[in-house]
């Protein structure tokens, strides 16, 4: 994976993620209204989430989502290495099931 370079106080561009099922070699279908995709932004190797950002479904049948940076997300972060964990959550009346997660590295300059 290549690092994603971001700049302090950056709010653009939007980031796009495509959810892929490696076992079955198909895109993950997230068309159901119970499927929620969350991007979790944190320092690389750390557990503390700096921001949890809900993603918009762009092409749900093909697992494509867009994450728009909230205006203040990158305001107070130090330069360094960070990662974004993309989590697919399936909500239901009986609770929440995490279906998949994946992390991509990024750097703040």
Secondary structure, DSSP 8 states (H G I E B T S, - for coil): ---EEE-TT---S-EEEE-EETTTTEE----STTEEEEEEEEETT---EEEEEE-EEEEGGGTEEEE---TTTTSS--SEEEEEEEEEEEEETTEEEEEEEEEEEEEE-
